[in-house]
Amino acid sequence: MRAWLVDEVLFLHQEDVPTFKKGGSVVRNSYFWALRAIAGHAPRHGHWEYEPEVWLALMRVLSAFQTSGYLGLSETQLAFPQTGPEIPRVLQGVATWQD
């Protein structure tokens, strides 16, 4: 998922966040609700925002769904731009630099 930092707020690109689908996969819908529950701002048609206070919880959610094997790495890994600030230490285990 494309991610970036602005004034210590982590943003996830609106096209990369999971979507809720009525009658859809239980795993994908659970992932949607877990990420949405800890987001500071998660508009339906916009970028999702996460403050530093929830980064540990975000890392745990991403890590849990990565290890489950049900979702692809591109869906559960944060991809930061190479020209941006350093990846926060707490998120380094679930993040990479964009190619």
Biopython code that builds the backbone (N, CA, C, O; Angstrom):
import numpy as np
from Bio.PDB.StructureBuilder import StructureBuilder

atoms = [
    (1, "MET", "N", (0.845, -1.168, 0.000)),
    (1, "MET", "CA", (0.000, 0.000, 0.000)),
    (1, "MET", "C", (0.889, 1.230, 0.000)),
    (1, "MET", "O", (1.816, 1.339, 0.802)),
    (2, "ARG", "N", (0.605, 2.134, -0.886)),
    (2, "ARG", "CA", (1.367, 3.376, -0.921)),
    (2, "ARG", "C", (1.084, 4.186, 0.339)),
    (2, "ARG", "O", (-0.067, 4.406, 0.716)),
    (3, "ALA", "N", (2.159, 4.620, 0.972)),
    (3, "ALA", "CA", (2.053, 5.359, 2.230)),
    (3, "ALA", "C", (3.028, 6.526, 2.212)),
    (3, "ALA", "O", (4.055, 6.483, 1.535)),
    (4, "TRP", "N", (2.693, 7.571, 2.968)),
    (4, "TRP", "CA", (3.588, 8.717, 3.106)),
    (4, "TRP", "C", (3.256, 9.430, 4.396)),
    (4, "TRP", "O", (2.186, 9.247, 4.976)),
    (5, "LEU", "N", (4.206, 10.252, 4.834)),
    (5, "LEU", "CA", (4.072, 11.004, 6.076)),
    (5, "LEU", "C", (3.972, 12.492, 5.786)),
    (5, "LEU", "O", (4.697, 13.026, 4.948)),
    (6, "VAL", "N", (3.065, 13.152, 6.490)),
    (6, "VAL", "CA", (2.942, 14.605, 6.466)),
    (6, "VAL", "C", (2.697, 15.044, 7.900)),
    (6, "VAL", "O", (1.687, 14.688, 8.507)),
    (7, "ASP", "N", (3.633, 15.823, 8.435)),
    (7, "ASP", "CA", (3.511, 16.325, 9.812)),
    (7, "ASP", "C", (3.184, 15.207, 10.796)),
    (7, "ASP", "O", (2.279, 15.340, 11.620)),
    (8, "GLU", "N", (3.916, 14.119, 10.706)),
    (8, "GLU", "CA", (3.780, 12.956, 11.587)),
    (8, "GLU", "C", (2.417, 12.273, 11.507)),
    (8, "GLU", "O", (2.013, 11.586, 12.445)),
    (9, "VAL", "N", (1.723, 12.453, 10.422)),
    (9, "VAL", "CA", (0.492, 11.706, 10.164)),
    (9, "VAL", "C", (0.784, 10.800, 8.975)),
    (9, "VAL", "O", (1.264, 11.252, 7.935)),
    (10, "LEU", "N", (0.489, 9.520, 9.145)),
    (10, "LEU", "CA", (0.700, 8.541, 8.089)),
    (10, "LEU", "C", (-0.546, 8.489, 7.217)),
    (10, "LEU", "O", (-1.663, 8.377, 7.721)),
    (11, "PHE", "N", (-0.349, 8.571, 5.917)),
    (11, "PHE", "CA", (-1.452, 8.501, 4.956)),
    (11, "PHE", "C", (-1.332, 7.221, 4.144)),
    (11, "PHE", "O", (-0.234, 6.838, 3.742)),
    (12, "LEU", "N", (-2.462, 6.556, 3.902)),
    (12, "LEU", "CA", (-2.539, 5.422, 2.989)),
    (12, "LEU", "C", (-3.338, 5.856, 1.775)),
    (12, "LEU", "O", (-4.408, 6.449, 1.908)),
    (13, "HIS", "N", (-2.823, 5.561, 0.597)),
    (13, "HIS", "CA", (-3.453, 5.988, -0.644)),
    (13, "HIS", "C", (-4.847, 5.383, -0.770)),
    (13, "HIS", "O", (-5.048, 4.198, -0.505)),
    (14, "GLN", "N", (-5.801, 6.208, -1.175)),
    (14, "GLN", "CA", (-7.203, 5.778, -1.257)),
    (14, "GLN", "C", (-7.419, 4.588, -2.177)),
    (14, "GLN", "O", (-8.335, 3.799, -1.945)),
    (15, "GLU", "N", (-6.602, 4.435, -3.217)),
    (15, "GLU", "CA", (-6.769, 3.305, -4.132)),
    (15, "GLU", "C", (-6.212, 2.005, -3.556)),
    (15, "GLU", "O", (-6.508, 0.925, -4.068)),
    (16, "ASP", "N", (-5.409, 2.098, -2.498)),
    (16, "ASP", "CA", (-4.754, 0.923, -1.936)),
    (16, "ASP", "C", (-5.400, 0.386, -0.664)),
    (16, "ASP", "O", (-5.132, -0.749, -0.270)),
    (17, "VAL", "N", (-6.245, 1.183, -0.018)),
    (17, "VAL", "CA", (-6.874, 0.693, 1.212)),
    (17, "VAL", "C", (-7.907, -0.383, 0.863)),
    (17, "VAL", "O", (-8.491, -0.351, -0.221)),
    (18, "PRO", "N", (-8.134, -1.327, 1.767)),
    (18, "PRO", "CA", (-9.104, -2.381, 1.468)),
    (18, "PRO", "C", (-10.511, -1.820, 1.360)),
    (18, "PRO", "O", (-10.815, -0.758, 1.904)),
    (19, "THR", "N", (-11.351, -2.533, 0.662)),
    (19, "THR", "CA", (-12.745, -2.129, 0.530)),
    (19, "THR", "C", (-13.633, -3.160, 1.216)),
    (19, "THR", "O", (-13.299, -4.342, 1.284)),
    (20, "PHE", "N", (-14.753, -2.697, 1.714)),
    (20, "PHE", "CA", (-15.738, -3.596, 2.302)),
    (20, "PHE", "C", (-16.701, -4.028, 1.211)),
    (20, "PHE", "O", (-17.210, -3.204, 0.452)),
    (21, "LYS", "N", (-16.942, -5.324, 1.143)),
    (21, "LYS", "CA", (-17.884, -5.850, 0.163)),
    (21, "LYS", "C", (-18.894, -6.726, 0.884)),
    (21, "LYS", "O", (-18.539, -7.762, 1.447)),
    (22, "LYS", "N", (-20.147, -6.311, 0.864)),
    (22, "LYS", "CA", (-21.203, -7.094, 1.503)),
    (22, "LYS", "C", (-21.231, -8.478, 0.863)),
    (22, "LYS", "O", (-21.350, -8.605, -0.356)),
    (23, "GLY", "N", (-21.121, -9.500, 1.683)),
    (23, "GLY", "CA", (-21.090, -10.862, 1.185)),
    (23, "GLY", "C", (-19.728, -11.262, 0.643)),
    (23, "GLY", "O", (-19.581, -12.334, 0.056)),
    (24, "GLY", "N", (-18.738, -10.412, 0.834)),
    (24, "GLY", "CA", (-17.391, -10.688, 0.331)),
    (24, "GLY", "C", (-16.602, -11.559, 1.289)),
    (24, "GLY", "O", (-17.145, -12.099, 2.254)),
    (25, "SER", "N", (-15.343, -11.685, 1.015)),
    (25, "SER", "CA", (-14.434, -12.494, 1.820)),
    (25, "SER", "C", (-14.418, -12.020, 3.275)),
    (25, "SER", "O", (-14.287, -10.828, 3.550)),
    (26, "VAL", "N", (-14.550, -12.959, 4.184)),
    (26, "VAL", "CA", (-14.514, -12.634, 5.607)),
    (26, "VAL", "C", (-13.158, -12.042, 5.978)),
    (26, "VAL", "O", (-13.090, -11.094, 6.761)),
    (27, "VAL", "N", (-12.082, -12.592, 5.424)),
    (27, "VAL", "CA", (-10.741, -12.096, 5.735)),
    (27, "VAL", "C", (-10.587, -10.655, 5.254)),
    (27, "VAL", "O", (-10.140, -9.794, 6.011)),
    (28, "ARG", "N", (-10.951, -10.391, 4.013)),
    (28, "ARG", "CA", (-10.805, -9.026, 3.476)),
    (28, "ARG", "C", (-11.689, -8.033, 4.219)),
    (28, "ARG", "O", (-11.264, -6.910, 4.490)),
    (29, "ASN", "N", (-12.905, -8.430, 4.549)),
    (29, "ASN", "CA", (-13.784, -7.524, 5.286)),
    (29, "ASN", "C", (-13.272, -7.289, 6.706)),
    (29, "ASN", "O", (-13.380, -6.179, 7.226)),
    (30, "SER", "N", (-12.721, -8.314, 7.331)),
    (30, "SER", "CA", (-12.133, -8.152, 8.669)),
    (30, "SER", "C", (-10.933, -7.210, 8.611)),
    (30, "SER", "O", (-10.745, -6.377, 9.497)),
    (31, "TYR", "N", (-10.134, -7.348, 7.575)),
    (31, "TYR", "CA", (-8.978, -6.477, 7.368)),
    (31, "TYR", "C", (-9.437, -5.026, 7.206)),
    (31, "TYR", "O", (-8.864, -4.115, 7.805)),
    (32, "PHE", "N", (-10.461, -4.823, 6.402)),
    (32, "PHE", "CA", (-11.031, -3.488, 6.214)),
    (32, "PHE", "C", (-11.426, -2.877, 7.562)),
    (32, "PHE", "O", (-11.037, -1.753, 7.876)),
    (33, "TRP", "N", (-12.204, -3.625, 8.360)),
    (33, "TRP", "CA", (-12.699, -3.079, 9.625)),
    (33, "TRP", "C", (-11.574, -2.865, 10.634)),
    (33, "TRP", "O", (-11.613, -1.904, 11.403)),
    (34, "ALA", "N", (-10.578, -3.738, 10.644)),
    (34, "ALA", "CA", (-9.454, -3.569, 11.569)),
    (34, "ALA", "C", (-8.680, -2.288, 11.244)),
    (34, "ALA", "O", (-8.359, -1.508, 12.140)),
    (35, "LEU", "N", (-8.382, -2.077, 9.965)),
    (35, "LEU", "CA", (-7.652, -0.863, 9.581)),
    (35, "LEU", "C", (-8.496, 0.394, 9.775)),
    (35, "LEU", "O", (-7.986, 1.435, 10.189)),
    (36, "ARG", "N", (-9.761, 0.293, 9.482)),
    (36, "ARG", "CA", (-10.639, 1.456, 9.610)),
    (36, "ARG", "C", (-10.846, 1.833, 11.078)),
    (36, "ARG", "O", (-10.955, 3.014, 11.411)),
    (37, "ALA", "N", (-10.900, 0.827, 11.952)),
    (37, "ALA", "CA", (-11.158, 1.075, 13.370)),
    (37, "ALA", "C", (-10.069, 1.908, 14.031)),
    (37, "ALA", "O", (-10.352, 2.675, 14.952)),
    (38, "ILE", "N", (-8.827, 1.768, 13.575)),
    (38, "ILE", "CA", (-7.742, 2.509, 14.214)),
    (38, "ILE", "C", (-7.351, 3.774, 13.447)),
    (38, "ILE", "O", (-6.494, 4.535, 13.897)),
    (39, "ALA", "N", (-7.971, 3.996, 12.305)),
    (39, "ALA", "CA", (-7.670, 5.195, 11.518)),
    (39, "ALA", "C", (-8.222, 6.439, 12.198)),
    (39, "ALA", "O", (-9.314, 6.417, 12.766)),
    (40, "GLY", "N", (-7.462, 7.514, 12.134)),
    (40, "GLY", "CA", (-7.941, 8.785, 12.657)),
    (40, "GLY", "C", (-8.981, 9.400, 11.733)),
    (40, "GLY", "O", (-9.898, 10.093, 12.175)),
    (41, "HIS", "N", (-8.819, 9.132, 10.441)),
    (41, "HIS", "CA", (-9.749, 9.647, 9.432)),
    (41, "HIS", "C", (-9.730, 8.649, 8.280)),
    (41, "HIS", "O", (-8.674, 8.378, 7.709)),
    (42, "ALA", "N", (-10.889, 8.104, 7.939)),
    (42, "ALA", "CA", (-10.986, 7.086, 6.880)),
    (42, "ALA", "C", (-12.196, 7.366, 5.996)),
    (42, "ALA", "O", (-13.192, 6.645, 6.057)),
    (43, "PRO", "N", (-12.111, 8.412, 5.173)),
    (43, "PRO", "CA", (-13.244, 8.737, 4.316)),
    (43, "PRO", "C", (-13.458, 7.670, 3.249)),
    (43, "PRO", "O", (-12.524, 6.973, 2.852)),
    (44, "ARG", "N", (-14.677, 7.558, 2.802)),
    (44, "ARG", "CA", (-15.019, 6.548, 1.798)),
    (44, "ARG", "C", (-14.242, 6.746, 0.493)),
    (44, "ARG", "O", (-13.808, 5.780, -0.133)),
    (45, "HIS", "N", (-14.076, 7.988, 0.098)),
    (45, "HIS", "CA", (-13.358, 8.287, -1.140)),
    (45, "HIS", "C", (-12.195, 9.240, -0.842)),
    (45, "HIS", "O", (-12.175, 10.375, -1.318)),
    (46, "GLY", "N", (-11.250, 8.774, -0.065)),
    (46, "GLY", "CA", (-10.104, 9.609, 0.268)),
    (46, "GLY", "C", (-9.016, 8.793, 0.938)),
    (46, "GLY", "O", (-9.193, 7.609, 1.227)),
    (47, "HIS", "N", (-7.894, 9.439, 1.179)),
    (47, "HIS", "CA", (-6.768, 8.788, 1.825)),
    (47, "HIS", "C", (-7.082, 8.568, 3.311)),
    (47, "HIS", "O", (-7.714, 9.408, 3.953)),
    (48, "TRP", "N", (-6.635, 7.436, 3.841)),
    (48, "TRP", "CA", (-6.825, 7.139, 5.258)),
    (48, "TRP", "C", (-5.646, 7.683, 6.044)),
    (48, "TRP", "O", (-4.513, 7.674, 5.563)),
    (49, "GLU", "N", (-5.918, 8.164, 7.267)),
    (49, "GLU", "CA", (-4.901, 8.821, 8.081)),
    (49, "GLU", "C", (-4.722, 8.103, 9.412)),
    (49, "GLU", "O", (-5.684, 7.661, 10.040)),
    (50, "TYR", "N", (-3.446, 8.001, 9.828)),
    (50, "TYR", "CA", (-3.094, 7.347, 11.089)),
    (50, "TYR", "C", (-2.101, 8.215, 11.849)),
    (50, "TYR", "O", (-1.036, 8.549, 11.330)),
    (51, "GLU", "N", (-2.453, 8.581, 13.087)),
    (51, "GLU", "CA", (-1.578, 9.371, 13.936)),
    (51, "GLU", "C", (-0.561, 8.454, 14.610)),
    (51, "GLU", "O", (-0.783, 7.246, 14.699)),
    (52, "PRO", "N", (0.561, 9.017, 15.089)),
    (52, "PRO", "CA", (1.609, 8.207, 15.722)),
    (52, "PRO", "C", (1.117, 7.331, 16.875)),
    (52, "PRO", "O", (1.688, 6.271, 17.131)),
    (53, "GLU", "N", (0.072, 7.760, 17.565)),
    (53, "GLU", "CA", (-0.436, 6.991, 18.707)),
    (53, "GLU", "C", (-0.956, 5.607, 18.315)),
    (53, "GLU", "O", (-1.043, 4.721, 19.166)),
    (54, "VAL", "N", (-1.299, 5.411, 17.056)),
    (54, "VAL", "CA", (-1.847, 4.107, 16.639)),
    (54, "VAL", "C", (-0.904, 3.326, 15.722)),
    (54, "VAL", "O", (-1.279, 2.272, 15.210)),
    (55, "TRP", "N", (0.305, 3.825, 15.510)),
    (55, "TRP", "CA", (1.223, 3.136, 14.606)),
    (55, "TRP", "C", (1.564, 1.734, 15.090)),
    (55, "TRP", "O", (1.708, 0.825, 14.273)),
    (56, "LEU", "N", (1.696, 1.536, 16.395)),
    (56, "LEU", "CA", (1.973, 0.198, 16.920)),
    (56, "LEU", "C", (0.814, -0.744, 16.593)),
    (56, "LEU", "O", (1.029, -1.879, 16.170)),
    (57, "ALA", "N", (-0.405, -0.269, 16.791)),
    (57, "ALA", "CA", (-1.586, -1.078, 16.455)),
    (57, "ALA", "C", (-1.635, -1.350, 14.950)),
    (57, "ALA", "O", (-1.970, -2.459, 14.534)),
    (58, "LEU", "N", (-1.305, -0.353, 14.138)),
    (58, "LEU", "CA", (-1.276, -0.532, 12.687)),
    (58, "LEU", "C", (-0.255, -1.600, 12.303)),
    (58, "LEU", "O", (-0.539, -2.471, 11.481)),
    (59, "MET", "N", (0.925, -1.529, 12.900)),
    (59, "MET", "CA", (1.965, -2.518, 12.624)),
    (59, "MET", "C", (1.472, -3.919, 12.990)),
    (59, "MET", "O", (1.719, -4.872, 12.251)),
    (60, "ARG", "N", (0.787, -4.049, 14.106)),
    (60, "ARG", "CA", (0.295, -5.362, 14.536)),
    (60, "ARG", "C", (-0.786, -5.896, 13.599)),
    (60, "ARG", "O", (-0.805, -7.089, 13.297)),
    (61, "VAL", "N", (-1.678, -5.034, 13.140)),
    (61, "VAL", "CA", (-2.719, -5.449, 12.194)),
    (61, "VAL", "C", (-2.073, -5.905, 10.884)),
    (61, "VAL", "O", (-2.389, -6.978, 10.370)),
    (62, "LEU", "N", (-1.169, -5.086, 10.350)),
    (62, "LEU", "CA", (-0.510, -5.437, 9.087)),
    (62, "LEU", "C", (0.281, -6.733, 9.230)),
    (62, "LEU", "O", (0.227, -7.598, 8.355)),
    (63, "SER", "N", (1.003, -6.865, 10.314)),
    (63, "SER", "CA", (1.816, -8.056, 10.547)),
    (63, "SER", "C", (0.950, -9.311, 10.670)),
    (63, "SER", "O", (1.285, -10.357, 10.115)),
    (64, "ALA", "N", (-0.145, -9.206, 11.386)),
    (64, "ALA", "CA", (-1.037, -10.355, 11.567)),
    (64, "ALA", "C", (-1.627, -10.816, 10.238)),
    (64, "ALA", "O", (-1.703, -12.016, 9.972)),
    (65, "PHE", "N", (-2.040, -9.876, 9.415)),
    (65, "PHE", "CA", (-2.624, -10.257, 8.130)),
    (65, "PHE", "C", (-1.549, -10.703, 7.135)),
    (65, "PHE", "O", (-1.833, -11.505, 6.245)),
    (66, "GLN", "N", (-0.320, -10.197, 7.272)),
    (66, "GLN", "CA", (0.778, -10.682, 6.424)),
    (66, "GLN", "C", (1.064, -12.146, 6.707)),
    (66, "GLN", "O", (1.201, -12.953, 5.788)),
    (67, "THR", "N", (1.151, -12.479, 7.989)),
    (67, "THR", "CA", (1.510, -13.849, 8.354)),
    (67, "THR", "C", (0.372, -14.834, 8.154)),
    (67, "THR", "O", (0.602, -16.043, 8.129)),
    (68, "SER", "N", (-0.841, -14.344, 8.012)),
    (68, "SER", "CA", (-1.974, -15.252, 7.811)),
    (68, "SER", "C", (-1.885, -15.964, 6.467)),
    (68, "SER", "O", (-2.360, -17.090, 6.322)),
    (69, "GLY", "N", (-1.278, -15.306, 5.490)),
    (69, "GLY", "CA", (-1.149, -15.903, 4.172)),
    (69, "GLY", "C", (-2.370, -15.744, 3.284)),
    (69, "GLY", "O", (-2.362, -16.207, 2.143)),
    (70, "TYR", "N", (-3.415, -15.104, 3.777)),
    (70, "TYR", "CA", (-4.633, -14.936, 2.986)),
    (70, "TYR", "C", (-4.586, -13.727, 2.061)),
    (70, "TYR", "O", (-5.296, -13.684, 1.056)),
    (71, "LEU", "N", (-3.751, -12.746, 2.397)),
    (71, "LEU", "CA", (-3.653, -11.524, 1.605)),
    (71, "LEU", "C", (-2.240, -11.381, 1.066)),
    (71, "LEU", "O", (-1.278, -11.834, 1.685)),
    (72, "GLY", "N", (-2.127, -10.752, -0.082)),
    (72, "GLY", "CA", (-0.823, -10.549, -0.694)),
    (72, "GLY", "C", (0.005, -9.500, 0.021)),
    (72, "GLY", "O", (-0.527, -8.652, 0.738)),
    (73, "LEU", "N", (1.310, -9.565, -0.181)),
    (73, "LEU", "CA", (2.227, -8.619, 0.445)),
    (73, "LEU", "C", (1.929, -7.185, 0.013)),
    (73, "LEU", "O", (2.055, -6.261, 0.816)),
    (74, "SER", "N", (1.539, -6.991, -1.235)),
    (74, "SER", "CA", (1.234, -5.632, -1.701)),
    (74, "SER", "C", (0.034, -5.029, -0.978)),
    (74, "SER", "O", (-0.134, -3.810, -0.953)),
    (75, "GLU", "N", (-0.798, -5.886, -0.393)),
    (75, "GLU", "CA", (-1.980, -5.414, 0.336)),
    (75, "GLU", "C", (-1.702, -5.170, 1.811)),
    (75, "GLU", "O", (-2.476, -4.490, 2.485)),
    (76, "THR", "N", (-0.601, -5.721, 2.319)),
    (76, "THR", "CA", (-0.335, -5.658, 3.758)),
    (76, "THR", "C", (0.997, -5.009, 4.096)),
    (76, "THR", "O", (1.395, -4.984, 5.261)),
    (77, "GLN", "N", (1.686, -4.487, 3.103)),
    (77, "GLN", "CA", (2.972, -3.844, 3.336)),
    (77, "GLN", "C", (2.885, -2.380, 2.922)),
    (77, "GLN", "O", (2.325, -2.051, 1.877)),
    (78, "LEU", "N", (3.443, -1.508, 3.753)),
    (78, "LEU", "CA", (3.465, -0.081, 3.456)),
    (78, "LEU", "C", (4.634, 0.209, 2.516)),
    (78, "LEU", "O", (5.754, -0.240, 2.760)),
    (79, "ALA", "N", (4.379, 0.949, 1.460)),
    (79, "ALA", "CA", (5.428, 1.315, 0.497)),
    (79, "ALA", "C", (5.599, 2.831, 0.524)),
    (79, "ALA", "O", (4.734, 3.575, 0.061)),
    (80, "PHE", "N", (6.719, 3.273, 1.067)),
    (80, "PHE", "CA", (7.003, 4.699, 1.211)),
    (80, "PHE", "C", (7.828, 5.205, 0.028)),
    (80, "PHE", "O", (8.637, 4.457, -0.521)),
    (81, "PRO", "N", (7.634, 6.466, -0.372)),
    (81, "PRO", "CA", (8.467, 7.030, -1.441)),
    (81, "PRO", "C", (9.915, 7.163, -0.960)),
    (81, "PRO", "O", (10.164, 7.491, 0.200)),
    (82, "GLN", "N", (10.852, 6.909, -1.853)),
    (82, "GLN", "CA", (12.274, 6.957, -1.490)),
    (82, "GLN", "C", (12.740, 8.363, -1.168)),
    (82, "GLN", "O", (13.746, 8.536, -0.480)),
    (83, "THR", "N", (12.038, 9.359, -1.645)),
    (83, "THR", "CA", (12.450, 10.747, -1.420)),
    (83, "THR", "C", (11.851, 11.338, -0.147)),
    (83, "THR", "O", (12.129, 12.489, 0.189)),
    (84, "GLY", "N", (11.040, 10.571, 0.558)),
    (84, "GLY", "CA", (10.388, 11.077, 1.753)),
    (84, "GLY", "C", (11.235, 10.908, 2.995)),
    (84, "GLY", "O", (12.394, 10.501, 2.918)),
    (85, "PRO", "N", (10.651, 11.224, 4.147)),
    (85, "PRO", "CA", (11.369, 11.054, 5.418)),
    (85, "PRO", "C", (11.593, 9.569, 5.718)),
    (85, "PRO", "O", (11.037, 8.693, 5.055)),
    (86, "GLU", "N", (12.408, 9.316, 6.716)),
    (86, "GLU", "CA", (12.682, 7.942, 7.138)),
    (86, "GLU", "C", (11.388, 7.232, 7.537)),
    (86, "GLU", "O", (10.443, 7.855, 8.020)),
    (87, "ILE", "N", (11.369, 5.934, 7.326)),
    (87, "ILE", "CA", (10.229, 5.123, 7.766)),
    (87, "ILE", "C", (10.277, 5.072, 9.289)),
    (87, "ILE", "O", (11.323, 4.755, 9.856)),
    (88, "PRO", "N", (9.162, 5.379, 9.969)),
    (88, "PRO", "CA", (9.158, 5.323, 11.432)),
    (88, "PRO", "C", (9.592, 3.940, 11.935)),
    (88, "PRO", "O", (9.188, 2.914, 11.387)),
    (89, "ARG", "N", (10.396, 3.930, 12.956)),
    (89, "ARG", "CA", (10.973, 2.696, 13.500)),
    (89, "ARG", "C", (9.913, 1.630, 13.777)),
    (89, "ARG", "O", (10.119, 0.461, 13.449)),
    (90, "VAL", "N", (8.797, 2.008, 14.368)),
    (90, "VAL", "CA", (7.757, 1.042, 14.727)),
    (90, "VAL", "C", (7.145, 0.373, 13.497)),
    (90, "VAL", "O", (6.606, -0.729, 13.602)),
    (91, "LEU", "N", (7.220, 1.017, 12.342)),
    (91, "LEU", "CA", (6.619, 0.478, 11.118)),
    (91, "LEU", "C", (7.619, -0.210, 10.199)),
    (91, "LEU", "O", (7.220, -0.759, 9.172)),
    (92, "GLN", "N", (8.881, -0.198, 10.528)),
    (92, "GLN", "CA", (9.902, -0.729, 9.633)),
    (92, "GLN", "C", (9.717, -2.207, 9.296)),
    (92, "GLN", "O", (10.091, -2.632, 8.203)),
    (93, "GLY", "N", (9.161, -2.985, 10.189)),
    (93, "GLY", "CA", (8.956, -4.410, 9.947)),
    (93, "GLY", "C", (7.860, -4.712, 8.947)),
    (93, "GLY", "O", (7.775, -5.830, 8.439)),
    (94, "VAL", "N", (7.014, -3.724, 8.655)),
    (94, "VAL", "CA", (5.889, -3.929, 7.727)),
    (94, "VAL", "C", (5.940, -2.910, 6.596)),
    (94, "VAL", "O", (4.925, -2.631, 5.957)),
    (95, "ALA", "N", (7.123, -2.356, 6.353)),
    (95, "ALA", "CA", (7.251, -1.296, 5.344)),
    (95, "ALA", "C", (8.454, -1.530, 4.442)),
    (95, "ALA", "O", (9.374, -2.278, 4.775)),
    (96, "THR", "N", (8.418, -0.876, 3.306)),
    (96, "THR", "CA", (9.505, -0.913, 2.346)),
    (96, "THR", "C", (9.526, 0.416, 1.611)),
    (96, "THR", "O", (8.662, 1.269, 1.817)),
    (97, "TRP", "N", (10.528, 0.582, 0.748)),
    (97, "TRP", "CA", (10.600, 1.754, -0.101)),
    (97, "TRP", "C", (9.982, 1.418, -1.444)),
    (97, "TRP", "O", (10.137, 0.296, -1.925)),
    (98, "GLN", "N", (9.289, 2.354, -2.058)),
    (98, "GLN", "CA", (8.703, 2.144, -3.389)),
    (98, "GLN", "C", (9.809, 1.998, -4.416)),
    (98, "GLN", "O", (10.873, 2.606, -4.301)),
    (99, "ASP", "N", (9.535, 1.177, -5.425)),
    (99, "ASP", "CA", (10.505, 1.017, -6.520)),
    (99, "ASP", "C", (10.479, 2.205, -7.437)),
    (99, "ASP", "O", (11.227, 2.248, -8.414)),
]
sb = StructureBuilder()
sb.init_structure("model")
sb.init_model(0)
sb.init_chain("A")
sb.init_seg("    ")
for serial, (resi, resn, name, xyz) in enumerate(atoms, 1):
    if name == "N":
        sb.init_residue(resn, " ", resi, " ")
    sb.init_atom(name, np.array(xyz, "f"), 0.0, 1.0, " ", f" {name:<3s}", serial, name[0])
structure = sb.get_structure()
